[in-house]
Amino acid sequence: MSVVPGPPPVVCPICRTEAPPRKLACMKCGTRLDVFAAPAGSPSGTNISEHQKSKLVAILLCCLGFVGIAGMHRFYTEKNSTGLAMLLTFGGLFVWTWYDLRVLIEGDFVDDRGLPLR
């Protein structure tokens, strides 16, 4: 009788930590693994930097008057549902826009896949 092997473990594309199969997020850095994870021992095939959005562009979109209030930086980072919410609420009456600007400048803003902006 032969044993059928389970799915291989995956490697986090950000911190290179090996995680158990079917894990949704890296246990070390919290990066979502369901999008970019490659099996352990295999080359990462995906160049993460090609998929990351520019921090400078997001900051400029957030700062530019109506564009920031309308949440264009959220659409740029593919956070479409929250971008639409910002558009309909005028950036949460500016509060949400100021908060996002602070988070962008501090470098904690991530795109829809959980990747930090470059």
DSSP file (Angstrom, degrees, kcal/mol; ACC not computed):
  #  RESIDUE AA STRUCTURE BP1 BP2  ACC     N-H-->O    O-->H-N    N-H-->O    O-->H-N    TCO  KAPPA ALPHA  PHI   PSI    X-CA   Y-CA   Z-CA
    1    1 A M              0   0    0      0, 0.0     2,-0.3     0, 0.0     0, 0.0   0.000 360.0 360.0 360.0 133.6    0.0    0.0    0.0
    2    2 A S        -     0   0    0      1,-0.0     2,-0.5     0, 0.0     0, 0.0  -0.727 360.0-129.1-100.5 149.1    1.4    3.4   -1.0
    3    3 A V        -     0   0    0     -2,-0.3    -1,-0.0     0, 0.0     0, 0.0  -0.830  17.0-135.9 -97.2 129.7    1.0    6.6    1.1
    4    4 A V        -     0   0    0     -2,-0.5     2,-0.1     1,-0.0     0, 0.0  -0.745  23.8-129.6 -85.2 120.2   -0.3    9.6   -0.7
    5    5 A P        -     0   0    0      0, 0.0    -1,-0.0     0, 0.0     0, 0.0  -0.408  19.2-127.4 -70.6 147.1    1.7   12.7    0.3
    6    6 A G        -     0   0    0      1,-0.2     0, 0.0    -2,-0.1     0, 0.0  -0.137  47.3 -61.0 -78.3-177.9   -0.2   15.8    1.4
    7    7 A P        -     0   0    0      0, 0.0    -1,-0.2     0, 0.0     3,-0.1  -0.371  62.6-106.9 -65.9 146.2    0.3   19.2    0.0
    8    8 A P        -     0   0    0      0, 0.0     0, 0.0     0, 0.0     0, 0.0  -0.302  37.4 -97.0 -70.6 157.2    3.9   20.6    0.4
    9    9 A P        -     0   0    0      0, 0.0    31,-3.0     0, 0.0     2,-0.3  -0.296  41.6-128.9 -66.0 161.6    4.6   23.3    2.9
   10   10 A V  E     -AB  19  39A   0      9,-2.0     9,-3.5    29,-0.3     2,-0.4  -0.761   6.6-133.2-114.3 160.7    4.7   26.9    1.5
   11   11 A V  E     -AB  18  38A   0     27,-2.0    27,-0.8    -2,-0.3     7,-0.2  -0.948  23.4-119.5-115.8 131.5    7.3   29.6    1.8
   12   12 A C     >  -     0   0    0      5,-2.5     4,-1.4    -2,-0.4    21,-0.1  -0.502  16.8-145.0 -66.1 130.3    6.3   33.2    2.6
   13   13 A P  T  4 S+     0   0    0      0, 0.0    -1,-0.1     0, 0.0    35,-0.1   0.693  94.0  44.3 -72.7 -16.9    7.4   35.5   -0.2
   14   14 A I  T  4 S+     0   0    0      3,-0.1    -2,-0.0    34,-0.0   101,-0.0   0.924 130.8  14.1 -91.4 -55.3    8.3   38.3    2.1
   15   15 A C  T  4 S-     0   0    0      2,-0.1    -1,-0.0    16,-0.0    -3,-0.0   0.463  91.5-128.5-105.5  -1.7   10.2   36.8    5.0
   16   16 A R     <  +     0   0    0     -4,-1.4     2,-0.3     1,-0.2    -5,-0.0   0.728  53.1 152.9  62.9  24.9   11.0   33.4    3.5
   17   17 A T        -     0   0    0      1,-0.0    -5,-2.5    -6,-0.0     2,-0.3  -0.694  46.5-121.8 -84.1 137.1    9.6   31.5    6.5
   18   18 A E  E     -A   11   0A   0     -2,-0.3    -7,-0.2    -7,-0.2    -1,-0.0  -0.639  32.8-170.4 -80.2 134.1    8.2   28.0    5.8
   19   19 A A  E     -A   10   0A   0     -9,-3.5    -9,-2.0    -2,-0.3    21,-0.1  -0.876  28.6 -95.0-123.0 155.0    4.6   27.6    6.8
   20   20 A P    >   -     0   0    0      0, 0.0     3,-1.2     0, 0.0   -10,-0.1  -0.251  55.9 -85.5 -62.6 156.5    2.4   24.5    6.9
   21   21 A P  T 3  S+     0   0    0      0, 0.0     3,-0.1     0, 0.0   -15,-0.0  -0.264 112.5  21.9 -62.7 153.6    0.2   23.7    3.9
   22   22 A R  T 3  S+     0   0    0      1,-0.2     2,-0.4    -3,-0.1    12,-0.1   0.622  84.5 146.7  63.1  17.2   -3.2   25.4    3.6
   23   23 A K    <   -     0   0    0     -3,-1.2    -1,-0.2     1,-0.1     3,-0.1  -0.690  38.9-155.9 -80.8 133.9   -2.1   28.2    6.0
   24   24 A L  S    S+     0   0    0     -2,-0.4     9,-2.6     1,-0.2    10,-0.8   0.747  72.1  24.1 -85.6 -24.6   -3.7   31.5    5.0
   25   25 A A  B    S-C   32   0B   0      7,-0.3     7,-0.2     8,-0.2    -1,-0.2  -0.989  86.9 -98.9-142.4 150.1   -1.1   33.8    6.5
   26   26 A C     >  -     0   0    0      5,-2.6     4,-1.1    -2,-0.3    -7,-0.1  -0.441  25.5-142.8 -64.9 135.3    2.5   33.7    7.5
   27   27 A M  T  4 S+     0   0    0      2,-0.1    -1,-0.1    -2,-0.1    -8,-0.0   0.726  96.8  43.3 -73.5 -21.1    3.0   33.0   11.2
   28   28 A K  T  4 S+     0   0    0      3,-0.1    -1,-0.1   -11,-0.1    -2,-0.0   0.922 132.6  10.5 -90.6 -51.4    6.0   35.4   11.4
   29   29 A C  T  4 S-     0   0    0      2,-0.1    -2,-0.1   -12,-0.1    -1,-0.0   0.559  91.4-122.1-111.0  -9.7    5.0   38.5    9.3
   30   30 A G     <  +     0   0    0     -4,-1.1    -3,-0.1     1,-0.2     2,-0.1   0.523  52.8 156.6  84.1   5.4    1.3   38.0    8.6
   31   31 A T        -     0   0    0     -6,-0.1    -5,-2.6     1,-0.1    -1,-0.2  -0.400  51.5-106.4 -65.6 138.1    1.6   38.1    4.8
   32   32 A R  B     -C   25   0B   0     81,-0.5     4,-0.5    -7,-0.2    -7,-0.3  -0.482  32.5-169.6 -65.3 132.0   -1.3   36.4    3.0
   33   33 A L     >  +     0   0    0     -9,-2.6     4,-1.5    -2,-0.2    -8,-0.2   0.589  69.4  78.9-101.2 -13.0   -0.1   33.1    1.6
   34   34 A D  T  4 S+     0   0    0    -10,-0.8    -1,-0.1     1,-0.2    -9,-0.1   0.654  99.0  42.9 -72.5 -13.3   -3.0   32.1   -0.6
   35   35 A V  T  4 S+     0   0    0     -3,-0.2    -1,-0.2    78,-0.2    -2,-0.1   0.882 129.6  12.9 -96.9 -48.0   -1.9   34.5   -3.4
   36   36 A F  T  4 S+     0   0    0     -4,-0.5    10,-0.2     2,-0.1    -2,-0.1   0.471  83.4 131.9-113.2  -4.1    1.9   34.2   -3.7
   37   37 A A     <  -     0   0    0     -4,-1.5   -25,-0.1   -27,-0.1    -4,-0.0  -0.247  34.3-165.6 -63.5 134.3    3.0   31.1   -1.8
   38   38 A A  E     -B   11   0A   0    -27,-0.8   -27,-2.0     4,-0.1     3,-0.1  -0.878  34.3 -91.6-111.7 149.0    5.3   28.7   -3.6
   39   39 A P  E >   -B   10   0A   0      0, 0.0     3,-1.8     0, 0.0   -29,-0.3  -0.269  53.6 -93.0 -58.2 146.6    6.0   25.2   -2.4
   40   40 A A  T 3  S+     0   0    0    -31,-3.0   -30,-0.0     1,-0.3   -22,-0.0  -0.315 111.2  25.0 -60.1 141.4    9.0   24.9   -0.1
   41   41 A G  T 3  S+     0   0    0      1,-0.3    -1,-0.3    -3,-0.1   -31,-0.1   0.310 100.4 103.9  86.8  -8.7   12.2   24.1   -2.0
   42   42 A S  S <  S-     0   0    0     -3,-1.8    -1,-0.3     1,-0.1    -4,-0.1  -0.757  82.4 -96.5-103.4 153.4   11.0   25.5   -5.3
   43   43 A P        -     0   0    0      0, 0.0    -1,-0.1     0, 0.0     3,-0.1  -0.360  38.0-113.4 -65.0 149.8   12.1   28.8   -6.7
   44   44 A S        -     0   0    0      1,-0.2     2,-6.5    -6,-0.1    -2,-0.0   0.466  34.4-169.5 -69.3  -2.1    9.7   31.6   -5.9
   45   45 A G        +     0   0    0      2,-0.0     2,-0.5    -7,-0.0    -1,-0.2   0.110  60.9  83.3  46.0 -36.7    8.7   32.2   -9.6
   46   46 A T  S    S-     0   0    0     -2,-6.5     2,-1.0   -10,-0.2     3,-0.1  -0.847  72.9-143.6-101.6 126.3    6.9   35.4   -8.7
   47   47 A N    >>  -     0   0    0     -2,-0.5     3,-1.3     1,-0.2     4,-0.6  -0.773  13.4-162.5 -86.8 104.8    8.8   38.6   -8.5
   48   48 A I  H >> S+     0   0    0     -2,-1.0     3,-1.5     1,-0.3     4,-1.0   0.849  83.1  63.0 -59.6 -37.7    7.0   40.3   -5.6
   49   49 A S  H 34 S+     0   0    0      1,-0.3    -1,-0.3     2,-0.2     3,-0.2   0.778  95.4  61.2 -63.0 -24.9    8.3   43.7   -6.4
   50   50 A E  H <4 S+     0   0    0     -3,-1.3    -1,-0.3     1,-0.2    -2,-0.2   0.789 108.4  43.8 -68.2 -26.6    6.6   43.7   -9.8
   51   51 A H  H << S+     0   0    0     -3,-1.5    -1,-0.2    -4,-0.6    -2,-0.2   0.590  92.9  99.2 -95.4 -12.7    3.3   43.4   -8.0
   52   52 A Q     <  -     0   0    0     -4,-1.0     2,-0.2    -3,-0.2    65,-0.1  -0.498  69.1-130.0 -79.1 145.6    3.9   46.0   -5.3
   53   53 A K        -     0   0    0     -2,-0.2    65,-2.6    62,-0.2     2,-0.3  -0.562  28.7 -97.5 -91.1 157.9    2.4   49.4   -5.7
   54   54 A S     >  -     0   0    0     64,-0.2     4,-1.7    63,-0.2     5,-0.1  -0.597  18.8-152.7 -80.3 130.6    4.5   52.6   -5.3
   55   55 A K  H  > S+     0   0    0     -2,-0.3     4,-2.4     2,-0.2     5,-0.2   0.887  96.6  54.8 -66.2 -40.7    4.2   54.3   -1.9
   56   56 A L  H  > S+     0   0    0      1,-0.2     4,-2.4     2,-0.2    -1,-0.2   0.912 107.7  48.4 -61.8 -44.1    5.0   57.7   -3.5
   57   57 A V  H  > S+     0   0    0      1,-0.2     4,-2.4     2,-0.2    -1,-0.2   0.917 111.8  50.0 -63.3 -42.5    2.2   57.4   -6.0
   58   58 A A  H  X S+     0   0    0     -4,-1.7     4,-1.9     2,-0.2    -2,-0.2   0.899 110.8  49.4 -63.5 -40.8   -0.3   56.4   -3.3
   59   59 A I  H  X S+     0   0    0     -4,-2.4     4,-1.9     2,-0.2    -1,-0.2   0.921 111.5  49.0 -64.3 -43.6    0.8   59.4   -1.1
   60   60 A L  H  X S+     0   0    0     -4,-2.4     4,-1.6     1,-0.2    -2,-0.2   0.903 111.2  49.6 -63.2 -41.0    0.4   61.8   -4.0
   61   61 A L  H  < S+     0   0    0     -4,-2.4    11,-0.3     1,-0.2    -1,-0.2   0.864 112.1  48.7 -65.3 -34.9   -3.1   60.4   -4.8
   62   62 A C  H  < S+     0   0    0     -4,-1.9    -1,-0.2    -5,-0.2    -2,-0.2   0.832 113.7  46.5 -72.7 -32.2   -4.0   60.8   -1.2
   63   63 A C  H  < S+     0   0    0     -4,-1.9     2,-1.9    -5,-0.1    -2,-0.2   0.746  84.4  96.8 -82.3 -25.4   -2.8   64.4   -0.9
   64   64 A L  S >X S-     0   0    0     -4,-1.6     3,-1.8    -5,-0.2     4,-0.8  -0.457  86.5-113.8 -80.2  81.0   -4.3   65.9   -4.1
   65   65 A G  H >> S+     0   0    0     -2,-1.9     4,-1.9     1,-0.3     3,-0.6   0.067  97.8  11.2  40.3-118.1   -7.5   67.6   -3.0
   66   66 A F  H 3> S+     0   0    0      1,-0.2     4,-2.5     2,-0.2    -1,-0.3   0.816 124.8  63.2 -62.7 -31.0  -10.6   65.9   -4.4
   67   67 A V  H <4>S+     0   0    0     -3,-1.8     5,-2.2     2,-0.2     6,-0.3   0.909 107.4  43.2 -61.0 -42.0   -8.5   62.9   -5.6
   68   68 A G  H X<5S+     0   0    0     -4,-0.8     3,-1.3    -3,-0.6    -2,-0.2   0.907 113.5  50.1 -69.3 -42.8   -7.6   62.1   -2.0
   69   69 A I  H 3<5S+     0   0    0     -4,-1.9    22,-0.6     1,-0.3    -2,-0.2   0.861 107.5  55.6 -63.7 -34.7  -11.1   62.7   -0.6
   70   70 A A  T 3<5S-     0   0    0     -4,-2.5    17,-0.3    -5,-0.2    -1,-0.3   0.526 114.3-118.5 -77.5  -5.0  -12.4   60.4   -3.4
   71   71 A G  T X>5 +     0   0    0     -3,-1.3     4,-1.7    -4,-0.2     3,-1.0   0.772  59.2 152.3  78.2  26.3  -10.2   57.6   -2.3
   72   72 A M  H 3><S+     0   0    0     -5,-2.2     4,-2.5   -11,-0.3     5,-0.1   0.815  70.9  60.5 -62.0 -29.2   -8.2   57.2   -5.5
   73   73 A H  H 3> S+     0   0    0     -6,-0.3     4,-1.6   -12,-0.2    -1,-0.3   0.833 103.9  51.5 -65.3 -30.1   -5.2   55.9   -3.5
   74   74 A R  H <4>S+     0   0    0     -3,-1.0     5,-3.0     2,-0.2    -2,-0.2   0.899 110.1  47.4 -71.3 -41.5   -7.5   53.1   -2.4
   75   75 A F  H ><5S+     0   0    0     -4,-1.7     3,-1.5     3,-0.2    -2,-0.2   0.896 109.4  55.5 -64.5 -38.7   -8.4   52.3   -6.0
   76   76 A Y  H 3<5S+     0   0    0     -4,-2.5    -1,-0.2     1,-0.3    -2,-0.2   0.883 109.0  45.7 -60.9 -39.5   -4.7   52.4   -6.9
   77   77 A T  T 3<5S-     0   0    0     -4,-1.6    35,-1.7    -5,-0.1    -1,-0.3   0.264 120.6-111.8 -89.1  13.0   -3.9   49.8   -4.3
   78   78 A E  T < 5S+     0   0    0     -3,-1.5     2,-1.0     1,-0.2    -3,-0.2   0.727  76.6 134.7  64.9  27.5   -6.9   47.7   -5.5
   79   79 A K     >< +     0   0    0     -5,-3.0     4,-2.0     1,-0.2    -1,-0.2  -0.621  25.0 163.0 -96.7  69.9   -8.9   48.2   -2.3
   80   80 A N  H  >  +     0   0    0     -2,-1.0     4,-2.4     1,-0.2    -1,-0.2   0.838  62.5  53.2 -67.0 -38.3  -12.0   49.0   -4.4
   81   81 A S  H  > S+     0   0    0      1,-0.2     4,-1.8     2,-0.2    -1,-0.2   0.922 114.8  41.0 -67.1 -41.9  -14.7   48.5   -1.8
   82   82 A T  H  > S+     0   0    0      2,-0.2     4,-2.2     1,-0.2    -1,-0.2   0.811 112.4  56.9 -74.9 -27.8  -13.1   50.9    0.7
   83   83 A G  H  X S+     0   0    0     -4,-2.0     4,-2.2     2,-0.2    -2,-0.2   0.910 107.7  47.7 -64.2 -41.7  -12.2   53.2   -2.2
   84   84 A L  H  X S+     0   0    0     -4,-2.4     4,-2.3     2,-0.2    -2,-0.2   0.899 110.1  52.3 -65.1 -40.5  -15.9   53.3   -3.1
   85   85 A A  H  X S+     0   0    0     -4,-1.8     4,-1.4     1,-0.2     7,-0.3   0.901 110.5  48.1 -62.6 -40.2  -16.8   54.0    0.6
   86   86 A M  H  <>S+     0   0    0     -4,-2.2     5,-3.2     1,-0.2     4,-0.4   0.896 110.2  52.5 -65.8 -39.1  -14.4   56.9    0.6
   87   87 A L  H ><5S+     0   0    0     -4,-2.2     3,-0.7   -17,-0.3    -2,-0.2   0.910 112.1  44.9 -62.2 -42.7  -15.8   58.2   -2.6
   88   88 A L  H 3<5S+     0   0    0     -4,-2.3    -1,-0.2     1,-0.2    -2,-0.2   0.725 119.2  41.0 -76.1 -22.2  -19.4   58.2   -1.2
   89   89 A T  T 3X5S-     0   0    0     -4,-1.4     4,-2.2    -5,-0.2    -1,-0.2   0.213 111.0-112.4-110.2  14.4  -18.5   59.7    2.2
   90   90 A F  H <>5S-     0   0    0     -3,-0.7     4,-1.5    -4,-0.4    -3,-0.2   0.936  83.2 -44.5  52.4  50.9  -16.0   62.3    0.9
   91   91 A G  H  4XS-     0   0    0     -5,-3.2     6,-1.4   -22,-0.6     5,-1.2   0.840 107.6 -57.7  66.9  34.1  -13.1   60.6    2.6
   92   92 A G  H >45S-     0   0    0     -6,-0.4     3,-1.3    -7,-0.3     4,-0.2   0.912 104.9 -52.7  60.7  41.0  -15.1   60.0    5.8
   93   93 A L  H 3<5S-     0   0    0     -4,-2.2    -1,-0.2     1,-0.3    -2,-0.2   0.915 104.1 -57.9  53.2  47.3  -15.5   63.8    5.9
   94   94 A F  T 3X5S+     0   0    0     -4,-1.5     4,-2.4    -5,-0.1    -1,-0.3   0.071 126.1  96.6  77.1 -20.9  -11.7   64.1    5.6
   95   95 A V  H <>5S+     0   0    0     -3,-1.3     4,-2.4     1,-0.2    -3,-0.2   0.939  85.6  45.7 -64.5 -46.8  -10.9   62.1    8.7
   96   96 A W  H  ><S+     0   0    0     -5,-1.2     4,-2.8    -4,-0.2    -1,-0.2   0.886 112.1  52.3 -63.5 -40.2  -10.4   58.9    6.7
   97   97 A T  H  > S+     0   0    0     -6,-1.4     4,-2.3     2,-0.2    -1,-0.2   0.922 110.8  46.5 -63.4 -44.9   -8.2   60.7    4.2
   98   98 A W  H  X S+     0   0    0     -4,-2.4     4,-2.2    -7,-0.3    -2,-0.2   0.894 112.7  50.7 -64.2 -39.5   -6.0   62.2    6.9
   99   99 A Y  H  X S+     0   0    0     -4,-2.4     4,-2.4    -5,-0.2    -2,-0.2   0.945 110.8  47.9 -63.2 -47.4   -5.7   58.8    8.6
  100  100 A D  H  X S+     0   0    0     -4,-2.8     4,-2.8     1,-0.2    -2,-0.2   0.887 109.6  53.9 -60.6 -39.2   -4.7   57.1    5.4
  101  101 A L  H  X S+     0   0    0     -4,-2.3     4,-2.4     2,-0.2    -1,-0.2   0.923 109.5  47.7 -61.8 -43.6   -2.1   59.8    4.7
  102  102 A R  H  X S+     0   0    0     -4,-2.2     4,-2.2     2,-0.2    -2,-0.2   0.922 113.4  47.4 -62.4 -44.1   -0.6   59.3    8.1
  103  103 A V  H  X>S+     0   0    0     -4,-2.4     5,-1.9     2,-0.2     4,-1.1   0.882 111.8  51.2 -66.2 -38.3   -0.5   55.5    7.6
  104  104 A L  H  <5S+     0   0    0     -4,-2.8     3,-0.4     2,-0.2    -2,-0.2   0.925 111.1  47.1 -63.4 -45.1    1.0   55.9    4.1
  105  105 A I  H  <5S+     0   0    0     -4,-2.4    -2,-0.2     1,-0.2    -1,-0.2   0.889 111.1  51.4 -65.8 -38.9    3.8   58.2    5.4
  106  106 A E  H  <5S-     0   0    0     -4,-2.2    -1,-0.2    -5,-0.2    -2,-0.2   0.706 112.8-121.8 -71.1 -18.9    4.6   55.8    8.3
  107  107 A G  T  <5S+     0   0    0     -4,-1.1    -3,-0.2    -3,-0.4    10,-0.1   0.640  80.8 114.3  90.3  15.5    4.8   53.0    5.8
  108  108 A D      < +     0   0    0     -5,-1.9     2,-0.2     8,-0.1    -4,-0.2   0.468  42.2 111.4 -96.5  -2.3    2.2   50.7    7.3
  109  109 A F        -     0   0    0     -6,-0.8     8,-1.2    -5,-0.1     2,-0.3  -0.536  47.7-170.5 -75.4 134.9   -0.3   50.9    4.4
  110  110 A V  B     -D  116   0C   0     -2,-0.2   -33,-0.1     6,-0.2    -2,-0.1  -0.854  18.9-117.1-122.8 159.9   -0.7   47.6    2.5
  111  111 A D    >   -     0   0    0      4,-2.5     3,-1.7    -2,-0.3   -33,-0.2  -0.139  48.3 -80.9 -83.9-172.5   -2.4   46.7   -0.8
  112  112 A D  T 3  S+     0   0    0    -35,-1.7   -34,-0.1     1,-0.3    -1,-0.1   0.690 130.4  53.3 -67.0 -18.0   -5.3   44.4   -1.2
  113  113 A R  T 3  S-     0   0    0      2,-0.1   -81,-0.5   -78,-0.0    -1,-0.3   0.397 119.5-106.7 -95.1   1.7   -3.0   41.3   -1.1
  114  114 A G  S <  S+     0   0    0     -3,-1.7    -2,-0.1     1,-0.3     0, 0.0   0.579  74.1 139.7  85.4   9.6   -1.4   42.4    2.1
  115  115 A L        -     0   0    0    -64,-0.1    -4,-2.5   -84,-0.1    -1,-0.3  -0.700  54.4-118.0 -88.2 137.6    1.9   43.5    0.5
  116  116 A P  B     -D  110   0C   0      0, 0.0    -6,-0.2     0, 0.0     2,-0.2  -0.351  34.2-102.5 -67.9 153.9    3.6   46.6    1.7
  117  117 A L              0   0    0     -8,-1.2   -63,-0.2     1,-0.1   -65,-0.1  -0.519 360.0 360.0 -75.9 146.7    4.0   49.5   -0.7
  118  118 A R              0   0    0    -65,-2.6   -64,-0.2    -2,-0.2    -1,-0.1   0.444 360.0 360.0 -96.4 360.0    7.5   49.9   -2.2
